[in-house]
Amino acid sequence: MAICLSHSGDAIFSSQSPARELLVGTADGVFTLARRGQRDWEVAGQSLKGYHVCSIAIEPASGAIFAATHNGGVAVSRDTGRNWSFCNQGLTSLNAYSVACATVDGRVRVYAGTEPAHLFVSEDLGASWRELAAMRSAPNLESWSFPAPPHQAHVKVINFDPRDPACIYSCVEQGELMRSTDGGATWHELLGPGGILAESEGDAHRLIMRPSHPQEMFMPTGFGLFHSLDGGRTWRNDKDKLPLIGYPDPLVFHPRRENLMFVAGGRQNPGFWMQSKNAESAVARSRDGGKSWQMATRGLPQPMKANFEAMTLEAVGESCTLFLGDTDGDVYCSEDEGESWHRIAARLPAISKGEHYLLLKEGFGPPAHAA
């Protein structure tokens, strides 16, 4: 069995036994890491070479694996990531940021989000796509943008309500958190106008809802970790609880112990990375459902100059294994709930959303407020 580690794809797995393979989405394709013994892993293969893979999702019923690429659209593999074919019929952009799978009324649906920010659905495992065009009816659509050229917003992450997979959340960076309760036929915004758009600038990185607390939402943004207790009607910024992670992004929880949560990210936004060439990234753990957070960085480089752009949690019974991927192409693993980390792969191509990894390289100088 394989699981995956990518910027905006599947990130929480529940397994009968520990996975033997980890598919890692990088700026130069998908790398397969194979478990060798209890703690050791090795690179067992590379596929989709030449394509920047931002998101990987596994459709469990068919075993199909989908990869969203920044420069090729969406690819599908039916042999655990060894071979891929592109499946772009109906997509209007080949800059795909996110992919996610759900089963609604017994039918498998695969969703893909792109830049510019459009959302597509496939009901034939990627053979064809149609746009869920109503998402672009948001009143603040004209303000959707992105600080770095070409200044176009994108659908960064796609989420589903744990009670109803026909309830879809589209995280638009930067612009809005959109929700559809009817499978994408109609949409409404959760951040603005009249919401928290001004404080968050609509910078929805991703959304987490735990099945035992379906009205409680956590939304990492470029301005802190936002928290709602009423299904997104009102929000507060919990940034004071995470002073060392001012730019949170990857966020996971244990599916059987839902109060056990982990968040990672940089100390400040990417504009500061560009200037200092240091993201000062870290990971934190909560055992009380986000009421308090403790740093969990033992075994990680200090300072951590690369940024953590992907995190996966695999639960096996009550225990779990965590995987972290960074913009230097290193993958770290913790088998003790973040008490300690060890590196299982080094110097792969960057594990990164878009050009984030370039911001940390000497000589690269995009606009100072890249997000």
HELIX and SHEET records of a PDB file:
HELIX    1   1 ALA A  133  SER A  137  5                                   5    
HELIX    2   2 LEU A  141  SER A  143  5                                   3    
HELIX    3   3 LEU A  197  SER A  200  1                                   4    
HELIX    4   4 LYS A  239  LYS A  241  5                                   3    
HELIX    5   5 PRO A  270  SER A  276  1                                   7    
HELIX    6   6 HIS A  356  LEU A  359  1                                   4    
SHEET    1   A 4 ALA A   2  LEU A   5  0                                        
SHEET    2   A 4 GLU A  21  THR A  26  1                                        
SHEET    3   A 4 GLY A  29  ARG A  36 -1                                        
SHEET    4   A 4 ASP A  40  SER A  47 -1                                        
SHEET    1   B 5 ILE A  12  SER A  15  0                                        
SHEET    2   B 5 PHE A 308  VAL A 316  1                                        
SHEET    3   B 5 SER A 319  ASP A 326 -1                                        
SHEET    4   B 5 VAL A 331  SER A 334 -1                                        
SHEET    5   B 5 HIS A 342  ALA A 345 -1                                        
SHEET    1   C 4 VAL A  53  ILE A  58  0                                        
SHEET    2   C 4 ILE A  65  THR A  69 -1                                        
SHEET    3   C 4 GLY A  73  SER A  77 -1                                        
SHEET    4   C 4 SER A  85  PHE A  86 -1                                        
SHEET    1   D 4 ALA A  96  VAL A 104  0                                        
SHEET    2   D 4 ARG A 107  THR A 114 -1                                        
SHEET    3   D 4 LEU A 119  SER A 122 -1                                        
SHEET    4   D 4 ARG A 130  GLU A 131 -1                                        
SHEET    1   E 4 HIS A 154  ASP A 161  0                                        
SHEET    2   E 4 ASP A 164  GLU A 173 -1                                        
SHEET    3   E 4 GLU A 176  SER A 180 -1                                        
SHEET    4   E 4 HIS A 188  GLU A 189 -1                                        
SHEET    1   F 4 ILE A 208  ARG A 210  0                                        
SHEET    2   F 4 HIS A 213  THR A 221 -1                                        
SHEET    3   F 4 GLY A 224  SER A 228 -1                                        
SHEET    4   F 4 ARG A 236  ASN A 237 -1                                        
SHEET    1   G 4 TYR A 247  PHE A 253  0                                        
SHEET    2   G 4 MET A 261  GLY A 266 -1                                        
SHEET    3   G 4 ALA A 282  SER A 286 -1                                        
SHEET    4   G 4 GLN A 294  MET A 295 -1                                        
END                                                                             
